[in-house]
Each structure stands twice: as C-alpha cells, then as structure tokens.
C-alpha cells in the first residue's frame, strides 16, 4: 500500500512497497531503533529501513546514531514551510495579485511539488520554493473569493485549524485508528474523488455551464464536505507516517519531507473549505 499523500511514498516512509507499521512484519518500536537480538544487541532491528550498522574494531556490529527525526524537528520544519506559505499569501493579497497570475503560480507549485515527490532525497530549497509559489496562488484566489464573500478566507483558515486540531486530538486518543483497512478505504475514496473532479473539469471545458454540478448547488456542498473529510483522513495518515518515522529513527532530513506532506494536506483542506464557504454564502 502507498500513502495517499504522495510525498510519503518516497524512501524513508515505506518498506517493501508498504507502510512502515502496516505490514505483517515487525511494528515500529520506541527506544533504540538499532536494537537487535539479545545475542547481538547491535544488530539492526528487523524491518527497520533506517538501521545501517557498521562493523566495529572487534569485527562485531557497532551502533550508528545519526541525527534522527524528532517531533520537535518535524514541528519546526512544518512551521517554516507553513510560514513561507502564509507570508507569500499575504504578499499576494496585499499586492492584489490577479487571479490569472495566481493560477500560473499554482501550476508552478504543482510542478515543484511533483518534482520533490519523485526525488530520492528531500530538498529544503525545493520545498520552500513550492511553499512560496503555493502561497502566492492561495493569496490570489483567497482575495478573489473574499471580495465576493467577505470573511470567507478567515472562515476557511479557522475551519482548517479546527480540522487539524480535531484530527490530532482523535489520533492521539486513538479514536482514529490508522490501519490497513482504513488506508485502503481512504485511498479508494481519494481516487474516486480525484477522478470525478477531473471528469467535471473536462465536461466544464468542453460543454461549459457547471460541468457535472460538483462545484455548486447542493451537490457542490456535498462534494465539498466529502473533500474536507478526505483531507482529515489524509491528516491521520500523515500523523501515522510521522509517528512511524520517529519510532524507526528516520534521519533528521526526513523532517522536511514530513513538513512538505503536512503542508500539502493542509492546503487541500483550506481550498475545500474556501470553495464550500463560497457555495454556501455566495449568490
């Protein structure tokens, strides 16, 4: 199985083509991720994709302890990435960037995001470039919608923060349990959602009008709510990936990858909220 968030399918957040912790093999363990058997405590932990023991002077295993991912490193990188998004959005809003220019930045951000997703190593420069261009797009589209529906942008921000806090609380309390069945359901739902969105866009471009009607009216409201729920499910998957990465002792640089994935999900939720508010409160 692959993560619904494409950046988490890169090296470090998957094992044997599946989630770390979702396979039938050993589960993530707290403590020393390099611990092995009692007979050889320095042998790598079975199934740990980060354990790379070295041979010591006596010919046995010697533990290696590189700088590893921690919750603090994930939080700090996420704060930097989201800060870049917010700062760029503020500049775009104040400068009254035309929506057409915002769409161009959105396409650039998409390209940068795909580039990072297919890279073997996380690139802070590339991730921050994505954050800036995505922020310029968000500022432009938020300003355009806010002019038609005053207060829409702030409501979308509050809604996004509420979803993040709610999912984090339920995940920490194990109300939401991320397992293989949950993951399969989310992936299937996300695939269907994306395919319907693409079909709607094609029909809109070819036939004009409202396409399939998925982005306005009562059907648009239902579709928007489904999008937000999917975003919440993505957050739970993201939290699981971060938790497993920390438990396995992932290198500290993977914190940038975690920050990138969380930013992608939060942008998804914000845009769905913005669209839903525009439908509910627009003319």
C-alpha positions as protocol buffer text, in pm:
chain_id: "A"
residue {
  index: 1
  type: UNK
  ca { x: 0 y: 0 z: 0 }
}
residue {
  index: 2
  type: UNK
  ca { x: 107 y: 354 z: -67 }
}
residue {
  index: 3
  type: UNK
  ca { x: 36 y: 668 z: 128 }
}
residue {
  index: 4
  type: UNK
  ca { x: -244 y: 886 z: -3 }
}
residue {
  index: 5
  type: UNK
  ca { x: 0 y: 1170 z: 38 }
}
residue {
  index: 6
  type: UNK
  ca { x: 249 y: 1111 z: -246 }
}
residue {
  index: 7
  type: UNK
  ca { x: 550 y: 1257 z: -65 }
}
residue {
  index: 8
  type: UNK
  ca { x: 526 y: 985 z: 198 }
}
residue {
  index: 9
  type: UNK
  ca { x: 577 y: 710 z: -60 }
}
residue {
  index: 10
  type: UNK
  ca { x: 937 y: 818 z: -102 }
}
residue {
  index: 11
  type: UNK
  ca { x: 1229 y: 646 z: 66 }
}
residue {
  index: 12
  type: UNK
  ca { x: 1201 y: 650 z: 440 }
}
residue {
  index: 13
  type: UNK
  ca { x: 825 y: 629 z: 480 }
}
residue {
  index: 14
  type: UNK
  ca { x: 763 y: 296 z: 315 }
}
residue {
  index: 15
  type: UNK
  ca { x: 900 y: -53 z: 341 }
}
residue {
  index: 16
  type: UNK
  ca { x: 873 y: -324 z: 77 }
}
residue {
  index: 17
  type: UNK
  ca { x: 618 y: -114 z: -108 }
}
residue {
  index: 18
  type: UNK
  ca { x: 403 y: -68 z: 201 }
}
residue {
  index: 19
  type: UNK
  ca { x: 352 y: 144 z: 507 }
}
residue {
  index: 20
  type: UNK
  ca { x: 602 y: 118 z: 783 }
}
residue {
  index: 21
  type: UNK
  ca { x: 399 y: -47 z: 1053 }
}
residue {
  index: 22
  type: UNK
  ca { x: 120 y: -175 z: 826 }
}
residue {
  index: 23
  type: UNK
  ca { x: 293 y: -486 z: 701 }
}
residue {
  index: 24
  type: UNK
  ca { x: 273 y: -825 z: 863 }
}
residue {
  index: 25
  type: UNK
  ca { x: 633 y: -785 z: 980 }
}
residue {
  index: 26
  type: UNK
  ca { x: 765 y: -619 z: 1295 }
}
residue {
  index: 27
  type: UNK
  ca { x: 597 y: -298 z: 1407 }
}
residue {
  index: 28
  type: UNK
  ca { x: 774 y: 27 z: 1494 }
}
residue {
  index: 29
  type: UNK
  ca { x: 927 y: 22 z: 1839 }
}
residue {
  index: 30
  type: UNK
  ca { x: 1019 y: 302 z: 2069 }
}
residue {
  index: 31
  type: UNK
  ca { x: 1364 y: 322 z: 2214 }
}
residue {
  index: 32
  type: UNK
  ca { x: 1676 y: 233 z: 2023 }
}
residue {
  index: 33
  type: UNK
  ca { x: 1575 y: 165 z: 1661 }
}
residue {
  index: 34
  type: UNK
  ca { x: 1903 y: -15 z: 1608 }
}
residue {
  index: 35
  type: UNK
  ca { x: 1847 y: -277 z: 1878 }
}
residue {
  index: 36
  type: UNK
  ca { x: 1870 y: -635 z: 1760 }
}
residue {
  index: 37
  type: UNK
  ca { x: 1859 y: -972 z: 1926 }
}
residue {
  index: 38
  type: UNK
  ca { x: 1978 y: -1035 z: 2286 }
}
residue {
  index: 39
  type: UNK
  ca { x: 2272 y: -1230 z: 2143 }
}
residue {
  index: 40
  type: UNK
  ca { x: 2376 y: -935 z: 1930 }
}
residue {
  index: 41
  type: UNK
  ca { x: 2227 y: -611 z: 2066 }
}
residue {
  index: 42
  type: UNK
  ca { x: 2396 y: -406 z: 1793 }
}
residue {
  index: 43
  type: UNK
  ca { x: 2241 y: -592 z: 1502 }
}
residue {
  index: 44
  type: UNK
  ca { x: 1980 y: -389 z: 1312 }
}
residue {
  index: 45
  type: UNK
  ca { x: 1619 y: -410 z: 1424 }
}
residue {
  index: 46
  type: UNK
  ca { x: 1435 y: -638 z: 1177 }
}
residue {
  index: 47
  type: UNK
  ca { x: 1231 y: -439 z: 927 }
}
residue {
  index: 48
  type: UNK
  ca { x: 1384 y: -105 z: 1023 }
}
residue {
  index: 49
  type: UNK
  ca { x: 1463 y: 73 z: 692 }
}
residue {
  index: 50
  type: UNK
  ca { x: 1696 y: 318 z: 870 }
}
residue {
  index: 51
  type: UNK
  ca { x: 1918 y: 81 z: 1066 }
}
residue {
  index: 52
  type: UNK
  ca { x: 2256 y: 69 z: 895 }
}
residue {
  index: 53
  type: UNK
  ca { x: 2501 y: -90 z: 1138 }
}
residue {
  index: 54
  type: UNK
  ca { x: 2873 y: -64 z: 1092 }
}
residue {
  index: 55
  type: UNK
  ca { x: 3138 y: -322 z: 1169 }
}
residue {
  index: 56
  type: UNK
  ca { x: 3334 y: -227 z: 1480 }
}
residue {
  index: 57
  type: UNK
  ca { x: 3707 y: -281 z: 1553 }
}
residue {
  index: 58
  type: UNK
  ca { x: 3639 y: -623 z: 1706 }
}
residue {
  index: 59
  type: UNK
  ca { x: 3458 y: -737 z: 1393 }
}
residue {
  index: 60
  type: UNK
  ca { x: 3115 y: -707 z: 1553 }
}
residue {
  index: 61
  type: UNK
  ca { x: 2837 y: -459 z: 1494 }
}
residue {
  index: 62
  type: UNK
  ca { x: 2881 y: -106 z: 1621 }
}
residue {
  index: 63
  type: UNK
  ca { x: 2568 y: 110 z: 1657 }
}
residue {
  index: 64
  type: UNK
  ca { x: 2537 y: 424 z: 1449 }
}
residue {
  index: 65
  type: UNK
  ca { x: 2336 y: 716 z: 1586 }
}
residue {
  index: 66
  type: UNK
  ca { x: 2293 y: 989 z: 1323 }
}
residue {
  index: 67
  type: UNK
  ca { x: 2079 y: 1294 z: 1383 }
}
residue {
  index: 68
  type: UNK
  ca { x: 1730 y: 1150 z: 1378 }
}
residue {
  index: 69
  type: UNK
  ca { x: 1383 y: 1284 z: 1322 }
}
residue {
  index: 70
  type: UNK
  ca { x: 1205 y: 1405 z: 1634 }
}
residue {
  index: 71
  type: UNK
  ca { x: 869 y: 1565 z: 1693 }
}
residue {
  index: 72
  type: UNK
  ca { x: 1049 y: 1896 z: 1752 }
}
residue {
  index: 73
  type: UNK
  ca { x: 1228 y: 1877 z: 1416 }
}
residue {
  index: 74
  type: UNK
  ca { x: 901 y: 1797 z: 1237 }
}
residue {
  index: 75
  type: UNK
  ca { x: 720 y: 2083 z: 1411 }
}
residue {
  index: 76
  type: UNK
  ca { x: 997 y: 2334 z: 1336 }
}
residue {
  index: 77
  type: UNK
  ca { x: 1022 y: 2239 z: 966 }
}
residue {
  index: 78
  type: UNK
  ca { x: 645 y: 2243 z: 931 }
}
residue {
  index: 79
  type: UNK
  ca { x: 631 y: 2586 z: 1093 }
}
residue {
  index: 80
  type: UNK
  ca { x: 894 y: 2716 z: 849 }
}
residue {
  index: 81
  type: UNK
  ca { x: 714 y: 2570 z: 547 }
}
residue {
  index: 82
  type: UNK
  ca { x: 370 y: 2692 z: 651 }
}
residue {
  index: 83
  type: UNK
  ca { x: 522 y: 3027 z: 745 }
}
residue {
  index: 84
  type: UNK
  ca { x: 651 y: 3061 z: 389 }
}
residue {
  index: 85
  type: UNK
  ca { x: 304 y: 2979 z: 255 }
}
residue {
  index: 86
  type: UNK
  ca { x: 136 y: 3237 z: 481 }
}
residue {
  index: 87
  type: UNK
  ca { x: 396 y: 3508 z: 409 }
}
residue {
  index: 88
  type: UNK
  ca { x: 368 y: 3461 z: 32 }
}
residue {
  index: 89
  type: UNK
  ca { x: -12 y: 3458 z: 55 }
}
residue {
  index: 90
  type: UNK
  ca { x: -6 y: 3784 z: 250 }
}
residue {
  index: 91
  type: UNK
  ca { x: 215 y: 3948 z: -13 }
}
residue {
  index: 92
  type: UNK
  ca { x: -11 y: 3824 z: -292 }
}
residue {
  index: 93
  type: UNK
  ca { x: -320 y: 3951 z: -107 }
}
residue {
  index: 94
  type: UNK
  ca { x: -177 y: 4297 z: -34 }
}
residue {
  index: 95
  type: UNK
  ca { x: -41 y: 4332 z: -388 }
}
residue {
  index: 96
  type: UNK
  ca { x: -385 y: 4232 z: -523 }
}
residue {
  index: 97
  type: UNK
  ca { x: -228 y: 3970 z: -750 }
}
residue {
  index: 98
  type: UNK
  ca { x: -463 y: 3892 z: -1042 }
}
residue {
  index: 99
  type: UNK
  ca { x: -628 y: 3552 z: -1026 }
}
residue {
  index: 100
  type: UNK
  ca { x: -482 y: 3461 z: -1367 }
}
residue {
  index: 101
  type: UNK
  ca { x: -131 y: 3515 z: -1230 }
}
residue {
  index: 102
  type: UNK
  ca { x: -226 y: 3313 z: -923 }
}
residue {
  index: 103
  type: UNK
  ca { x: -325 y: 3021 z: -1145 }
}
residue {
  index: 104
  type: UNK
  ca { x: 16 y: 3037 z: -1313 }
}
residue {
  index: 105
  type: UNK
  ca { x: 181 y: 3016 z: -971 }
}
residue {
  index: 106
  type: UNK
  ca { x: -48 y: 2723 z: -888 }
}
residue {
  index: 107
  type: UNK
  ca { x: 81 y: 2535 z: -1194 }
}
residue {
  index: 108
  type: UNK
  ca { x: 440 y: 2616 z: -1096 }
}
residue {
  index: 109
  type: UNK
  ca { x: 371 y: 2493 z: -742 }
}
residue {
  index: 110
  type: UNK
  ca { x: 224 y: 2172 z: -883 }
}
residue {
  index: 111
  type: UNK
  ca { x: 537 y: 2114 z: -1088 }
}
residue {
  index: 112
  type: UNK
  ca { x: 765 y: 2179 z: -791 }
}
residue {
  index: 113
  type: UNK
  ca { x: 554 y: 1951 z: -573 }
}
residue {
  index: 114
  type: UNK
  ca { x: 574 y: 1667 z: -826 }
}
residue {
  index: 115
  type: UNK
  ca { x: 948 y: 1723 z: -863 }
}
residue {
  index: 116
  type: UNK
  ca { x: 1000 y: 1689 z: -489 }
}
residue {
  index: 117
  type: UNK
  ca { x: 767 y: 1388 z: -470 }
}
residue {
  index: 118
  type: UNK
  ca { x: 982 y: 1196 z: -718 }
}
residue {
  index: 119
  type: UNK
  ca { x: 1317 y: 1298 z: -570 }
}
residue {
  index: 120
  type: UNK
  ca { x: 1508 y: 1041 z: -369 }
}
residue {
  index: 121
  type: UNK
  ca { x: 1606 y: 1298 z: -106 }
}
residue {
  index: 122
  type: UNK
  ca { x: 1409 y: 1586 z: 45 }
}
residue {
  index: 123
  type: UNK
  ca { x: 1528 y: 1926 z: -76 }
}
residue {
  index: 124
  type: UNK
  ca { x: 1457 y: 2216 z: 164 }
}
residue {
  index: 125
  type: UNK
  ca { x: 1513 y: 2466 z: -119 }
}
residue {
  index: 126
  type: UNK
  ca { x: 1262 y: 2291 z: -343 }
}
residue {
  index: 127
  type: UNK
  ca { x: 1010 y: 2252 z: -62 }
}
residue {
  index: 128
  type: UNK
  ca { x: 1031 y: 2620 z: 32 }
}
residue {
  index: 129
  type: UNK
  ca { x: 1004 y: 2720 z: -336 }
}
residue {
  index: 130
  type: UNK
  ca { x: 686 y: 2514 z: -352 }
}
residue {
  index: 131
  type: UNK
  ca { x: 559 y: 2682 z: -35 }
}
residue {
  index: 132
  type: UNK
  ca { x: 618 y: 3033 z: -174 }
}
residue {
  index: 133
  type: UNK
  ca { x: 454 y: 2969 z: -512 }
}
residue {
  index: 134
  type: UNK
  ca { x: 162 y: 2788 z: -347 }
}
residue {
  index: 135
  type: UNK
  ca { x: 122 y: 3080 z: -110 }
}
residue {
  index: 136
  type: UNK
  ca { x: 110 y: 3328 z: -398 }
}
residue {
  index: 137
  type: UNK
  ca { x: -171 y: 3125 z: -554 }
}
residue {
  index: 138
  type: UNK
  ca { x: -360 y: 3095 z: -225 }
}
residue {
  index: 139
  type: UNK
  ca { x: -336 y: 3469 z: -167 }
}
residue {
  index: 140
  type: UNK
  ca { x: -474 y: 3545 z: -514 }
}
residue {
  index: 141
  type: UNK
  ca { x: -766 y: 3302 z: -501 }
}
residue {
  index: 142
  type: UNK
  ca { x: -847 y: 3388 z: -139 }
}
residue {
  index: 143
  type: UNK
  ca { x: -857 y: 3759 z: -220 }
}
residue {
  index: 144
  type: UNK
  ca { x: -1078 y: 3699 z: -525 }
}
residue {
  index: 145
  type: UNK
  ca { x: -1330 y: 3491 z: -328 }
}
residue {
  index: 146
  type: UNK
  ca { x: -1315 y: 3720 z: -26 }
}
residue {
  index: 147
  type: UNK
  ca { x: -1419 y: 4014 z: -242 }
}
residue {
  index: 148
  type: UNK
  ca { x: -1734 y: 3824 z: -337 }
}
residue {
  index: 149
  type: UNK
  ca { x: -1790 y: 3666 z: 5 }
}
residue {
  index: 150
  type: UNK
  ca { x: -1637 y: 3890 z: 275 }
}
residue {
  index: 151
  type: UNK
  ca { x: -1480 y: 3691 z: 555 }
}
residue {
  index: 152
  type: UNK
  ca { x: -1455 y: 3369 z: 352 }
}
residue {
  index: 153
  type: UNK
  ca { x: -1075 y: 3347 z: 380 }
}
residue {
  index: 154
  type: UNK
  ca { x: -1073 y: 3384 z: 759 }
}
residue {
  index: 155
  type: UNK
  ca { x: -1351 y: 3130 z: 796 }
}
residue {
  index: 156
  type: UNK
  ca { x: -1154 y: 2885 z: 581 }
}
residue {
  index: 157
  type: UNK
  ca { x: -844 y: 2937 z: 795 }
}
residue {
  index: 158
  type: UNK
  ca { x: -1042 y: 2877 z: 1115 }
}
residue {
  index: 159
  type: UNK
  ca { x: -1204 y: 2569 z: 965 }
}
residue {
  index: 160
  type: UNK
  ca { x: -866 y: 2428 z: 860 }
}
residue {
  index: 161
  type: UNK
  ca { x: -720 y: 2487 z: 1207 }
}
residue {
  index: 162
  type: UNK
  ca { x: -1023 y: 2322 z: 1367 }
}
residue {
  index: 163
  type: UNK
  ca { x: -990 y: 2013 z: 1147 }
}
residue {
  index: 164
  type: UNK
  ca { x: -618 y: 1987 z: 1221 }
}
residue {
  index: 165
  type: UNK
  ca { x: -670 y: 2017 z: 1597 }
}
residue {
  index: 166
  type: UNK
  ca { x: -964 y: 1775 z: 1593 }
}
residue {
  index: 167
  type: UNK
  ca { x: -784 y: 1507 z: 1393 }
}
residue {
  index: 168
  type: UNK
  ca { x: -468 y: 1542 z: 1604 }
}
residue {
  index: 169
  type: UNK
  ca { x: -670 y: 1501 z: 1924 }
}
residue {
  index: 170
  type: UNK
  ca { x: -860 y: 1197 z: 1794 }
}
residue {
  index: 171
  type: UNK
  ca { x: -539 y: 1042 z: 1660 }
}
residue {
  index: 172
  type: UNK
  ca { x: -355 y: 1088 z: 1990 }
}
residue {
  index: 173
  type: UNK
  ca { x: -651 y: 943 z: 2180 }
}
residue {
  index: 174
  type: UNK
  ca { x: -664 y: 652 z: 1932 }
}
residue {
  index: 175
  type: UNK
  ca { x: -1022 y: 738 z: 1842 }
}
residue {
  index: 176
  type: UNK
  ca { x: -894 y: 729 z: 1486 }
}
residue {
  index: 177
  type: UNK
  ca { x: -700 y: 409 z: 1428 }
}
residue {
  index: 178
  type: UNK
  ca { x: -490 y: 408 z: 1114 }
}
residue {
  index: 179
  type: UNK
  ca { x: -466 y: 51 z: 990 }
}
residue {
  index: 180
  type: UNK
  ca { x: -462 y: -128 z: 657 }
}
residue {
  index: 181
  type: UNK
  ca { x: -841 y: -124 z: 618 }
}
residue {
  index: 182
  type: UNK
  ca { x: -860 y: 248 z: 696 }
}
residue {
  index: 183
  type: UNK
  ca { x: -583 y: 317 z: 445 }
}
residue {
  index: 184
  type: UNK
  ca { x: -744 y: 115 z: 167 }
}
residue {
  index: 185
  type: UNK
  ca { x: -1074 y: 294 z: 217 }
}
residue {
  index: 186
  type: UNK
  ca { x: -912 y: 639 z: 210 }
}
residue {
  index: 187
  type: UNK
  ca { x: -709 y: 558 z: -100 }
}
residue {
  index: 188
  type: UNK
  ca { x: -1015 y: 428 z: -283 }
}
residue {
  index: 189
  type: UNK
  ca { x: -1223 y: 731 z: -182 }
}
residue {
  index: 190
  type: UNK
  ca { x: -944 y: 971 z: -280 }
}
residue {
  index: 191
  type: UNK
  ca { x: -907 y: 806 z: -621 }
}
residue {
  index: 192
  type: UNK
  ca { x: -1279 y: 835 z: -685 }
}
residue {
  index: 193
  type: UNK
  ca { x: -1283 y: 1197 z: -570 }
}
residue {
  index: 194
  type: UNK
  ca { x: -994 y: 1294 z: -796 }
}
residue {
  index: 195
  type: UNK
  ca { x: -1137 y: 1111 z: -1097 }
}
residue {
  index: 196
  type: UNK
  ca { x: -1476 y: 1280 z: -1054 }
}
residue {
  index: 197
  type: UNK
  ca { x: -1304 y: 1618 z: -1024 }
}
residue {
  index: 198
  type: UNK
  ca { x: -1112 y: 1556 z: -1346 }
}
residue {
  index: 199
  type: UNK
  ca { x: -1425 y: 1444 z: -1533 }
}
residue {
  index: 200
  type: UNK
  ca { x: -1609 y: 1751 z: -1404 }
}
residue {
  index: 201
  type: UNK
  ca { x: -1327 y: 1974 z: -1530 }
}
residue {
  index: 202
  type: UNK
  ca { x: -1328 y: 1813 z: -1875 }
}
residue {
  index: 203
  type: UNK
  ca { x: -1707 y: 1845 z: -1905 }
}
residue {
  index: 204
  type: UNK
  ca { x: -1683 y: 2207 z: -1791 }
}
residue {
  index: 205
  type: UNK
  ca { x: -1418 y: 2286 z: -2053 }
}
residue {
  index: 206
  type: UNK
  ca { x: -1595 y: 2103 z: -2337 }
}
residue {
  index: 207
  type: UNK
  ca { x: -1959 y: 2172 z: -2263 }
}
residue {
  index: 208
  type: UNK
  ca { x: -1940 y: 2483 z: -2049 }
}
residue {
  index: 209
  type: UNK
  ca { x: -2205 y: 2553 z: -1790 }
}
residue {
  index: 210
  type: UNK
  ca { x: -2149 y: 2395 z: -1449 }
}
residue {
  index: 211
  type: UNK
  ca { x: -1994 y: 2071 z: -1570 }
}
residue {
  index: 212
  type: UNK
  ca { x: -2139 y: 1787 z: -1364 }
}
residue {
  index: 213
  type: UNK
  ca { x: -2255 y: 2032 z: -1099 }
}
residue {
  index: 214
  type: UNK
  ca { x: -1999 y: 1911 z: -845 }
}
residue {
  index: 215
  type: UNK
  ca { x: -1881 y: 2258 z: -753 }
}
residue {
  index: 216
  type: UNK
  ca { x: -2204 y: 2447 z: -694 }
}
residue {
  index: 217
  type: UNK
  ca { x: -2551 y: 2397 z: -552 }
}
residue {
  index: 218
  type: UNK
  ca { x: -2649 y: 2116 z: -318 }
}
residue {
  index: 219
  type: UNK
  ca { x: -2427 y: 1863 z: -495 }
}
residue {
  index: 220
  type: UNK
  ca { x: -2135 y: 2104 z: -467 }
}
residue {
  index: 221
  type: UNK
  ca { x: -2191 y: 2131 z: -91 }
}
residue {
  index: 222
  type: UNK
  ca { x: -2190 y: 1752 z: -53 }
}
residue {
  index: 223
  type: UNK
  ca { x: -1877 y: 1724 z: -269 }
}
residue {
  index: 224
  type: UNK
  ca { x: -1704 y: 1994 z: -65 }
}
residue {
  index: 225
  type: UNK
  ca { x: -1786 y: 1821 z: 264 }
}
residue {
  index: 226
  type: UNK
  ca { x: -1651 y: 1494 z: 124 }
}
residue {
  index: 227
  type: UNK
  ca { x: -1332 y: 1675 z: 23 }
}
residue {
  index: 228
  type: UNK
  ca { x: -1283 y: 1810 z: 375 }
}
residue {
  index: 229
  type: UNK
  ca { x: -1344 y: 1466 z: 527 }
}
residue {
  index: 230
  type: UNK
  ca { x: -1088 y: 1318 z: 290 }
}
residue {
  index: 231
  type: UNK
  ca { x: -841 y: 1588 z: 392 }
}
residue {
  index: 232
  type: UNK
  ca { x: -898 y: 1494 z: 756 }
}
residue {
  index: 233
  type: UNK
  ca { x: -826 y: 1130 z: 670 }
}
residue {
  index: 234
  type: UNK
  ca { x: -507 y: 1238 z: 492 }
}
residue {
  index: 235
  type: UNK
  ca { x: -400 y: 1415 z: 812 }
}
residue {
  index: 236
  type: UNK
  ca { x: -445 y: 1094 z: 1011 }
}
residue {
  index: 237
  type: UNK
  ca { x: -231 y: 909 z: 757 }
}
residue {
  index: 238
  type: UNK
  ca { x: 30 y: 1185 z: 775 }
}
residue {
  index: 239
  type: UNK
  ca { x: 42 y: 1163 z: 1155 }
}
residue {
  index: 240
  type: UNK
  ca { x: 91 y: 788 z: 1130 }
}
residue {
  index: 241
  type: UNK
  ca { x: 377 y: 829 z: 885 }
}
residue {
  index: 242
  type: UNK
  ca { x: 548 y: 1084 z: 1111 }
}
residue {
  index: 243
  type: UNK
  ca { x: 499 y: 864 z: 1415 }
}
residue {
  index: 244
  type: UNK
  ca { x: 649 y: 564 z: 1238 }
}
residue {
  index: 245
  type: UNK
  ca { x: 941 y: 770 z: 1105 }
}
residue {
  index: 246
  type: UNK
  ca { x: 1026 y: 887 z: 1457 }
}
residue {
  index: 247
  type: UNK
  ca { x: 987 y: 537 z: 1600 }
}
residue {
  index: 248
  type: UNK
  ca { x: 1222 y: 394 z: 1338 }
}
residue {
  index: 249
  type: UNK
  ca { x: 1482 y: 665 z: 1388 }
}
residue {
  index: 250
  type: UNK
  ca { x: 1448 y: 824 z: 1045 }
}
residue {
  index: 251
  type: UNK
  ca { x: 1724 y: 1073 z: 954 }
}
residue {
  index: 252
  type: UNK
  ca { x: 1655 y: 1430 z: 1061 }
}
residue {
  index: 253
  type: UNK
  ca { x: 1640 y: 1548 z: 698 }
}
residue {
  index: 254
  type: UNK
  ca { x: 1320 y: 1346 z: 658 }
}
residue {
  index: 255
  type: UNK
  ca { x: 1154 y: 1610 z: 879 }
}
residue {
  index: 256
  type: UNK
  ca { x: 1143 y: 1831 z: 570 }
}
residue {
  index: 257
  type: UNK
  ca { x: 956 y: 1558 z: 385 }
}
residue {
  index: 258
  type: UNK
  ca { x: 707 y: 1533 z: 672 }
}
residue {
  index: 259
  type: UNK
  ca { x: 662 y: 1911 z: 667 }
}
residue {
  index: 260
  type: UNK
  ca { x: 603 y: 1903 z: 293 }
}
residue {
  index: 261
  type: UNK
  ca { x: 339 y: 1632 z: 322 }
}
residue {
  index: 262
  type: UNK
  ca { x: 154 y: 1806 z: 604 }
}
residue {
  index: 263
  type: UNK
  ca { x: 158 y: 2133 z: 409 }
}
residue {
  index: 264
  type: UNK
  ca { x: 8 y: 1962 z: 103 }
}
residue {
  index: 265
  type: UNK
  ca { x: -274 y: 1822 z: 314 }
}
residue {
  index: 266
  type: UNK
  ca { x: -348 y: 2149 z: 493 }
}
residue {
  index: 267
  type: UNK
  ca { x: -359 y: 2336 z: 160 }
}
residue {
  index: 268
  type: UNK
  ca { x: -608 y: 2074 z: 32 }
}
residue {
  index: 269
  type: UNK
  ca { x: -833 y: 2125 z: 337 }
}
residue {
  index: 270
  type: UNK
  ca { x: -813 y: 2505 z: 316 }
}
residue {
  index: 271
  type: UNK
  ca { x: -909 y: 2511 z: -52 }
}
residue {
  index: 272
  type: UNK
  ca { x: -1204 y: 2277 z: 7 }
}
residue {
  index: 273
  type: UNK
  ca { x: -1323 y: 2498 z: 294 }
}
residue {
  index: 274
  type: UNK
  ca { x: -1284 y: 2810 z: 79 }
}
residue {
  index: 275
  type: UNK
  ca { x: -1484 y: 2653 z: -203 }
}
residue {
  index: 276
  type: UNK
  ca { x: -1756 y: 2528 z: 35 }
}
residue {
  index: 277
  type: UNK
  ca { x: -1793 y: 2868 z: 202 }
}
residue {
  index: 278
  type: UNK
  ca { x: -1815 y: 3037 z: -139 }
}
residue {
  index: 279
  type: UNK
  ca { x: -2101 y: 2799 z: -234 }
}
residue {
  index: 280
  type: UNK
  ca { x: -2288 y: 2839 z: 92 }
}
residue {
  index: 281
  type: UNK
  ca { x: -2259 y: 3216 z: 121 }
}
residue {
  index: 282
  type: UNK
  ca { x: -2225 y: 3321 z: -242 }
}
residue {
  index: 283
  type: UNK
  ca { x: -2506 y: 3443 z: -464 }
}
